[in-house]
């Protein structure tokens, strides 16, 4: 039987849960949040610009590509620089992970927009809906990048 202990975050956890929580209680995760926030901001701003020329749904899709490119480069340089994997394999796995999360972000953007409109919000509906949707995959993508895309050989 395992004894409960405090992790660096101050939450009681045991065994595998403790190891999982330690991933998020790290300087590496803070760097991930910083570079991810930067990529998300550029993703969000790209969508606003693209919305001048495209319908919301298409603007979200194209802006996702902008955010993905920025996120890959920043994560590779600043969050996971120790990865010895060839850049091609890092990029391939990074893209596959993000392609898997694209439907989540895209559908959440559309869904949040519908909900916000339904409750009567009239201003910044697209911006709020898209911003909320971008944040959904944060915790899962960190682990997938760390143990798949940017893992050690």
Helices and strands as residue ranges (DSSP letters): E 5-6, E 12-13, H 15-24, H 27-50, H 56-74, I 75-79, H 87-118, H 125-134, H 138-144, I 145-149
